[in-house]
């Protein structure tokens, strides 16, 4: 599973249009690959992230990020499980003081 690395000063944001046509600016938490497809995890830029958004994506570096909904429930569940696993591994690495 590939994870993309960003420079510390490089912040990627995405403007999501929600179902009610309001817009929500989100920060990119992670871009990762699962079974040959790239996915992105986003959370709202302002306030506490109470929800993580997962999308299929194409990332070509810099600000070139295209996202699309994951409409298949099985695919979404697999992506959510992979994201949770990555986050758990990162938390354990932080707790144990390992550098990636």
DSSP file (Angstrom, degrees, kcal/mol; ACC not computed):
  #  RESIDUE AA STRUCTURE BP1 BP2  ACC     N-H-->O    O-->H-N    N-H-->O    O-->H-N    TCO  KAPPA ALPHA  PHI   PSI    X-CA   Y-CA   Z-CA
    1    1 A X              0   0    0      0, 0.0     2,-0.4     0, 0.0    33,-0.1   0.000 360.0 360.0 360.0 122.3    0.0    0.0    0.0
    2    2 A X        -     0   0    0     31,-0.1    31,-2.4     2,-0.0     2,-0.4  -0.698 360.0-166.8 -91.3 137.6    1.6    3.3   -1.1
    3    3 A X  B     -A   32   0A   0     -2,-0.4     2,-0.4    29,-0.2    29,-0.2  -0.958  19.5-128.7-117.9 143.4    1.2    6.5    0.9
    4    4 A X        -     0   0    0     27,-2.1     2,-0.4    -2,-0.4    27,-0.4  -0.737  17.9-141.8 -93.2 139.3    2.1    9.8   -0.6
    5    5 A X        -     0   0    0     -2,-0.4     2,-0.3    25,-0.1    25,-0.0  -0.808  13.4-162.1-100.7 139.9    4.5   12.1    1.3
    6    6 A X        -     0   0    0     -2,-0.4     2,-0.1     4,-0.0     5,-0.0  -0.884  27.3-105.4-116.5 151.1    4.0   15.9    1.5
    7    7 A X    >   -     0   0    0     -2,-0.3     3,-1.6     1,-0.1    -1,-0.0  -0.424  36.0-113.3 -67.1 151.4    6.5   18.5    2.5
    8    8 A X  T 3  S+     0   0    0      1,-0.3    -1,-0.1    -2,-0.1    -2,-0.0   0.844 118.8  45.4 -57.9 -33.8    5.8   20.0    5.9
    9    9 A X  T 3  S+     0   0    0      2,-0.0     2,-0.7     1,-0.0    -1,-0.3   0.475  92.4  97.5 -89.6   0.0    4.9   23.4    4.4
   10   10 A X    <   -     0   0    0     -3,-1.6     2,-0.5     2,-0.0    -4,-0.0  -0.795  51.7-179.6 -93.0 113.9    2.8   21.8    1.7
   11   11 A X        -     0   0    0     -2,-0.7     2,-0.5    -5,-0.0    -3,-0.0  -0.960  10.9-158.7-116.1 123.5   -0.9   21.9    2.6
   12   12 A X        -     0   0    0     -2,-0.5    16,-2.4    16,-0.3     2,-0.3  -0.860  13.0-178.6-100.1 132.4   -3.5   20.5    0.3
   13   13 A X  E     -B   27   0A   0     -2,-0.5     2,-0.4    14,-0.2    14,-0.2  -0.940  10.2-159.3-127.7 154.4   -7.1   21.6    0.6
   14   14 A X  E     -B   26   0A   0     12,-2.8    12,-3.1    -2,-0.3     2,-0.8  -0.990  14.1-139.3-132.1 137.9  -10.2   20.6   -1.3
   15   15 A X  E     -B   25   0A   0     -2,-0.4     2,-0.3    10,-0.2    10,-0.2  -0.885  25.0-162.0 -99.9 109.9  -13.4   22.5   -1.7
   16   16 A X  E     -B   24   0A   0      8,-2.9     8,-2.7    -2,-0.8     2,-0.6  -0.712  12.4-145.1 -92.4 140.2  -16.3   20.0   -1.4
   17   17 A X  E     -B   23   0A   0     -2,-0.3     6,-0.2     6,-0.2     2,-0.0  -0.937  24.8-147.9-101.3 117.8  -19.8   20.8   -2.6
   18   18 A X    >   -     0   0    0      4,-3.1     3,-2.3    -2,-0.6     0, 0.0  -0.240  29.7 -94.3 -82.1 171.5  -22.2   19.1   -0.2
   19   19 A X  T 3  S+     0   0    0      1,-0.3    -1,-0.1     2,-0.1    -2,-0.0   0.790 126.6  53.6 -57.4 -30.2  -25.6   17.6   -1.1
   20   20 A X  T 3  S-     0   0    0      2,-0.1    -1,-0.3     1,-0.0     3,-0.1   0.231 120.6-109.3 -90.4  15.4  -27.4   20.9    0.0
   21   21 A X  S <  S+     0   0    0     -3,-2.3     2,-0.2     1,-0.3    -2,-0.1   0.517  76.9 133.0  69.5   9.1  -25.0   22.8   -2.4
   22   22 A X        -     0   0    0     -5,-0.0    -4,-3.1     1,-0.0     2,-0.4  -0.552  53.7-125.7 -80.4 157.4  -23.1   24.4    0.5
   23   23 A X  E     -B   17   0A   0     -6,-0.2     2,-0.4    -2,-0.2    -6,-0.2  -0.841  20.9-167.9-108.8 144.8  -19.3   24.3    0.1
   24   24 A X  E     -B   16   0A   0     -8,-2.7    -8,-2.9    -2,-0.4     2,-0.4  -0.982  15.2-141.3-134.1 119.5  -16.9   22.9    2.7
   25   25 A X  E     -B   15   0A   0     -2,-0.4    20,-2.8   -10,-0.2    21,-0.4  -0.681  27.4-173.4 -81.1 131.0  -13.2   23.5    2.7
   26   26 A X  E     -BC  14  44A   0    -12,-3.1   -12,-2.8    -2,-0.4     2,-0.3  -0.941  20.2-132.3-127.5 146.9  -11.3   20.4    3.7
   27   27 A X  E     -BC  13  43A   0     16,-2.9    16,-1.8    -2,-0.3     2,-0.6  -0.731  28.5-115.7 -92.0 145.6   -7.7   19.5    4.4
   28   28 A X  E     + C   0  42A   0    -16,-2.4   -16,-0.3    -2,-0.3    14,-0.2  -0.731  31.6 178.6 -80.8 121.2   -6.1   16.4    2.9
   29   29 A X  E     -     0   0A   0     12,-3.0     2,-0.3    -2,-0.6    -1,-0.2   0.881  65.1 -12.6 -83.6 -46.5   -5.1   14.0    5.7
   30   30 A X  E     - C   0  41A   0     11,-1.2    11,-2.7     2,-0.0     2,-0.5  -0.990  46.1-154.3-160.3 139.9   -3.8   11.3    3.6
   31   31 A X  E     + C   0  40A   0    -27,-0.4   -27,-2.1    -2,-0.3     2,-0.3  -0.996  33.7 165.9-116.4 127.2   -3.6   10.0    0.0
   32   32 A X  E     -AC   3  39A   0      7,-2.4     7,-3.1    -2,-0.5     2,-0.4  -0.942  31.5-123.5-142.3 160.5   -3.1    6.3   -0.2
   33   33 A X  E     + C   0  38A   0    -31,-2.4     2,-0.4    -2,-0.3     5,-0.2  -0.855  22.1 178.8-108.3 139.6   -3.3    3.4   -2.7
   34   34 A X  E >  S- C   0  37A   0      3,-2.8     3,-1.7    -2,-0.4    45,-0.0  -0.957  72.7 -18.5-141.1 120.4   -5.4    0.3   -2.3
   35   35 A X  T 3  S-     0   0    0     -2,-0.4     3,-0.1     1,-0.3    -1,-0.0   0.867 128.5 -49.0  51.2  43.7   -5.6   -2.4   -4.9
   36   36 A X  T 3  S+     0   0    0      1,-0.2     2,-0.4     0, 0.0    -1,-0.3   0.436 118.8 103.2  82.8  -0.2   -4.2   -0.1   -7.6
   37   37 A X  E <   -C   34   0A   0     -3,-1.7    -3,-2.8    21,-0.0     2,-0.3  -0.934  65.5-131.2-117.2 139.0   -6.6    2.8   -7.0
   38   38 A X  E     -CD  33  57A   0     19,-0.6    19,-2.5    -2,-0.4     2,-0.3  -0.650  24.8-174.0 -87.2 145.6   -5.7    6.0   -5.1
   39   39 A X  E     -CD  32  56A   0     -7,-3.1    -7,-2.4    -2,-0.3     2,-0.4  -0.940  10.6-148.5-134.7 156.9   -7.9    7.3   -2.4
   40   40 A X  E     -CD  31  55A   0     15,-2.5    15,-2.1    -2,-0.3     2,-0.5  -0.978   2.9-151.2-129.3 142.0   -7.9   10.5   -0.3
   41   41 A X  E     -CD  30  54A   0    -11,-2.7   -12,-3.0    -2,-0.4   -11,-1.2  -0.957  22.9-177.0-110.8 129.5   -9.0   11.1    3.3
   42   42 A X  E     -CD  28  53A   0     11,-2.9    11,-2.8    -2,-0.5     2,-0.3  -0.887  12.6-172.5-124.8 152.6  -10.3   14.7    4.1
   43   43 A X  E     -CD  27  52A   0    -16,-1.8   -16,-2.9    -2,-0.3     9,-0.1  -0.987  42.0 -84.2-140.4 154.2  -11.5   16.6    7.1
   44   44 A X  E     -C   26   0A   0      7,-0.5   -18,-0.3    -2,-0.3     7,-0.0  -0.250  31.2-140.5 -57.8 136.9  -13.1   20.0    7.5
   45   45 A X  S    S+     0   0    0    -20,-2.8     2,-0.4     3,-0.0   -19,-0.1   0.842  84.1  59.7 -68.1 -35.2  -10.5   22.8    7.7
   46   46 A X  S    S-     0   0    0    -21,-0.4    -2,-0.1     2,-0.1    -1,-0.0  -0.793 105.6  -8.2-101.5 138.2  -12.3   24.8   10.4
   47   47 A X  S    S-     0   0    0     -2,-0.4     2,-0.3     2,-0.1     0, 0.0  -0.171 106.3 -27.8  78.9-173.4  -13.2   23.4   13.8
   48   48 A X        -     0   0    0      1,-0.1     2,-1.1     2,-0.0    -4,-0.1  -0.578  65.9-114.7 -77.8 134.9  -12.8   19.9   15.1
   49   49 A X        +     0   0    0     -2,-0.3     3,-0.1     1,-0.2    -1,-0.1  -0.583  42.7 166.5 -72.9 104.0  -13.0   17.2   12.5
   50   50 A X        +     0   0    0     -2,-1.1     2,-0.3     1,-0.2    -1,-0.2   0.527  67.6  33.7 -94.3  -6.6  -16.2   15.3   13.5
   51   51 A X        -     0   0    0     -3,-0.1    -7,-0.5    -7,-0.0     2,-0.5  -0.989  67.8-147.0-149.4 138.6  -16.3   13.4   10.2
   52   52 A X  E     -D   43   0A   0     -2,-0.3     2,-0.5    -9,-0.1    -9,-0.2  -0.891  16.7-149.0-102.5 133.9  -13.7   12.1    7.8
   53   53 A X  E     -D   42   0A   0    -11,-2.8   -11,-2.9    -2,-0.5     2,-0.4  -0.895   9.1-162.0-105.2 131.1  -14.5   12.1    4.1
   54   54 A X  E     +D   41   0A   0     -2,-0.5    16,-0.4   -13,-0.2     2,-0.3  -0.946  15.5 168.0-115.7 133.5  -13.1    9.3    1.9
   55   55 A X  E     -D   40   0A   0    -15,-2.1   -15,-2.5    -2,-0.4     2,-0.3  -0.953  39.0-110.5-138.4 155.7  -13.0    9.6   -1.9
   56   56 A X  E     +DE  39  68A   0     12,-2.2    12,-2.5    -2,-0.3     2,-0.3  -0.645  51.5 178.6 -76.2 145.4  -11.4    7.9   -4.9
   57   57 A X  E     -DE  38  67A   0    -19,-2.5   -19,-0.6    -2,-0.3     2,-0.4  -0.959  37.9-141.2-148.8 166.1   -8.7   10.2   -6.4
   58   58 A X  E     - E   0  66A   0      8,-2.3     8,-2.6    -2,-0.3     2,-0.5  -0.993  25.7-171.9-125.7 121.6   -6.1   10.8   -9.0
   59   59 A X  E     + E   0  65A   0     -2,-0.4     6,-0.2     6,-0.2     3,-0.1  -0.968  17.5 171.4-122.3 121.7   -3.0   12.7   -7.6
   60   60 A X        -     0   0    0      4,-2.4     5,-0.1    -2,-0.5     3,-0.1   0.110  58.5 -89.7-113.2  19.6   -0.3   13.9   -9.9
   61   61 A X  S >  S+     0   0    0      3,-0.3     3,-1.9     1,-0.2    -1,-0.4  -0.029  92.4  33.6  92.4 161.2    1.7   16.0   -7.3
   62   62 A X  T 3  S-     0   0    0      1,-0.3    -1,-0.2    -3,-0.1    -2,-0.0  -0.320 129.5 -26.6  59.6-133.2    1.4   19.6   -6.2
   63   63 A X  T 3  S+     0   0    0     -3,-0.1     2,-1.6     1,-0.1    -1,-0.3   0.306 104.3 115.2 -94.9   7.7   -2.2   20.9   -6.3
   64   64 A X    <   +     0   0    0     -3,-1.9    -4,-2.4     2,-0.0     2,-0.5  -0.589  36.1 142.1 -85.7  84.8   -3.3   18.5   -9.0
   65   65 A X  E     -E   59   0A   0     -2,-1.6     2,-0.5    -6,-0.2    -6,-0.2  -0.980  27.5-172.3-129.1 118.7   -5.8   16.4   -7.1
   66   66 A X  E     -E   58   0A   0     -8,-2.6    -8,-2.3    -2,-0.5     2,-0.3  -0.938  11.3-168.4-110.2 132.2   -9.0   15.1   -8.7
   67   67 A X  E     -E   57   0A   0     -2,-0.5     2,-0.3   -10,-0.2   -10,-0.2  -0.862   9.7-179.5-121.2 155.1  -11.6   13.4   -6.5
   68   68 A X  E     -E   56   0A   0    -12,-2.5   -12,-2.2    -2,-0.3    -2,-0.0  -0.989  35.0 -93.9-148.3 152.3  -14.8   11.4   -7.1
   69   69 A X        -     0   0    0     -2,-0.3     2,-0.8   -14,-0.2   -14,-0.1  -0.235  27.6-129.4 -62.2 149.9  -17.3    9.7   -4.9
   70   70 A X        +     0   0    0    -16,-0.4    -1,-0.1     1,-0.1   -16,-0.1  -0.913  32.6 173.3 -98.0 106.9  -17.0    6.1   -3.9
   71   71 A X        +     0   0    0     -2,-0.8     2,-0.5     4,-0.0    -1,-0.1   0.699  50.1  87.0 -93.4 -20.2  -20.5    4.8   -4.8
   72   72 A X     >  -     0   0    0      1,-0.2     4,-2.6     2,-0.0     5,-0.2  -0.715  67.0-150.5 -84.5 123.3  -19.9    1.1   -4.2
   73   73 A X  H  > S+     0   0    0     -2,-0.5     4,-2.5     1,-0.2     5,-0.2   0.879  95.8  50.5 -62.7 -40.2  -20.6    0.1   -0.6
   74   74 A X  H  > S+     0   0    0      2,-0.2     4,-2.1     1,-0.2    -1,-0.2   0.914 111.7  48.2 -64.6 -42.1  -18.1   -2.8   -0.6
   75   75 A X  H  > S+     0   0    0      2,-0.2     4,-2.4     1,-0.2    -2,-0.2   0.933 111.8  50.1 -62.2 -45.3  -15.4   -0.6   -2.0
   76   76 A X  H  X S+     0   0    0     -4,-2.6     4,-2.9     1,-0.2    -2,-0.2   0.921 109.9  50.3 -59.8 -44.5  -16.1    2.2    0.5
   77   77 A X  H  X S+     0   0    0     -4,-2.5     4,-2.2     1,-0.2    -1,-0.2   0.890 110.7  49.4 -62.1 -39.8  -16.0   -0.3    3.4
   78   78 A X  H  X S+     0   0    0     -4,-2.1     4,-2.3     2,-0.2    -1,-0.2   0.906 112.6  47.5 -64.4 -41.9  -12.6   -1.7    2.2
   79   79 A X  H  X S+     0   0    0     -4,-2.4     4,-2.7     2,-0.2    -2,-0.2   0.918 111.7  49.8 -65.7 -44.1  -11.2    1.9    1.9
   80   80 A X  H  X S+     0   0    0     -4,-2.9     4,-2.5     1,-0.2    -2,-0.2   0.904 111.6  48.9 -61.8 -41.6  -12.5    2.8    5.3
   81   81 A X  H  X S+     0   0    0     -4,-2.2     4,-2.2    -5,-0.2    -1,-0.2   0.913 111.9  48.3 -64.4 -43.2  -10.9   -0.3    6.8
   82   82 A X  H  X S+     0   0    0     -4,-2.3     4,-2.4     2,-0.2    -2,-0.2   0.907 111.7  50.3 -63.7 -42.0   -7.6    0.4    5.1
   83   83 A X  H  X S+     0   0    0     -4,-2.7     4,-2.5     2,-0.2    -2,-0.2   0.930 110.5  49.4 -61.5 -46.3   -7.7    4.0    6.3
   84   84 A X  H  X S+     0   0    0     -4,-2.5     4,-2.5     1,-0.2    -1,-0.2   0.905 110.8  50.7 -59.2 -42.0   -8.4    2.9    9.9
   85   85 A X  H  X S+     0   0    0     -4,-2.2     4,-2.4     2,-0.2    -1,-0.2   0.918 110.4  48.7 -63.3 -44.2   -5.5    0.4    9.7
   86   86 A X  H  X S+     0   0    0     -4,-2.4     4,-2.5     1,-0.2    -2,-0.2   0.927 112.4  48.6 -60.9 -44.7   -3.1    3.1    8.4
   87   87 A X  H  X S+     0   0    0     -4,-2.5     4,-2.3     1,-0.2    -2,-0.2   0.888 110.8  50.3 -66.1 -38.5   -4.1    5.5   11.2
   88   88 A X  H  X S+     0   0    0     -4,-2.5     4,-2.4     2,-0.2    -1,-0.2   0.914 111.3  48.8 -63.9 -42.9   -3.7    2.8   13.9
   89   89 A X  H  X S+     0   0    0     -4,-2.4     4,-2.5     1,-0.2    -2,-0.2   0.911 111.6  49.7 -62.6 -42.5   -0.2    2.0   12.6
   90   90 A X  H  X S+     0   0    0     -4,-2.5     4,-2.3     2,-0.2    -2,-0.2   0.901 110.4  50.3 -63.4 -40.9    0.7    5.7   12.5
   91   91 A X  H  X S+     0   0    0     -4,-2.3     4,-2.5     2,-0.2    -2,-0.2   0.917 111.8  47.3 -63.8 -43.4   -0.6    6.1   16.1
   92   92 A X  H  X S+     0   0    0     -4,-2.4     4,-2.5     2,-0.2     6,-0.2   0.911 111.1  51.4 -64.2 -42.2    1.4    3.1   17.3
   93   93 A X  H  X>S+     0   0    0     -4,-2.5     5,-2.3     1,-0.2     4,-0.7   0.903 111.4  48.1 -61.3 -40.9    4.6    4.3   15.5
   94   94 A X  H ><5S+     0   0    0     -4,-2.3     3,-0.6     3,-0.2    -2,-0.2   0.922 112.3  48.6 -64.3 -44.1    4.1    7.7   17.2
   95   95 A X  H 3<5S+     0   0    0     -4,-2.5    -2,-0.2     1,-0.2    -1,-0.2   0.873 115.5  43.9 -63.4 -37.4    3.6    6.1   20.6
   96   96 A X  H 3<5S-     0   0    0     -4,-2.5    -1,-0.2    -5,-0.2    -2,-0.2   0.511 112.6-118.4 -87.6  -5.2    6.7    3.9   20.2
   97   97 A X  T <<5 +     0   0    0     -4,-0.7     2,-0.2    -3,-0.6    -3,-0.2   0.704  58.4 154.0  78.4  19.6    8.8    6.7   18.8
   98   98 A X      < -     0   0    0     -5,-2.3     2,-0.4    -6,-0.2    -1,-0.2  -0.586  37.2-138.6 -80.6 143.5    9.4    5.1   15.4
   99   99 A X              0   0    0     -2,-0.2    -5,-0.0     1,-0.1    -1,-0.0  -0.839 360.0 360.0 -97.3 139.9   10.1    7.3   12.4
  100  100 A X              0   0    0     -2,-0.4    -1,-0.1   -10,-0.0    -2,-0.0   0.475 360.0 360.0 -76.3 360.0    8.5    6.4    9.1
